[in-house]
């Protein structure tokens, strides 16, 4: 299977709230299933909610930095793909 282009990269992770900050290189909407890959991690999850500057949003565009809850611990530099 050809490697898909990442739609974003994890720029930060907040352990105490299990939130990843993701710098987007493509648009993303709530309800989209994503795959996060890096280090020992490779998992899929649905984007149930996301925020930009602490404001809840349904859609984000390329260049935005979003915060979203993640089901597993991630680290800076992990790549995010559409699943």
VENHUMO-V625633 format. One line per field, one symbol per residue. phi: phi as a letter, one per 30 degrees, with the letter a starting at -180 (. if undefined). A space follows every 50 residues. Layout:
BEGIN
phi=???
END
This chain:
BEGIN
phi=.dddddcabdcabcedchcccbddcadbbejdcbbcblhdcabcadddaa bbhicdbcbbcejdcccbdbdbdbbejdccbdd
END
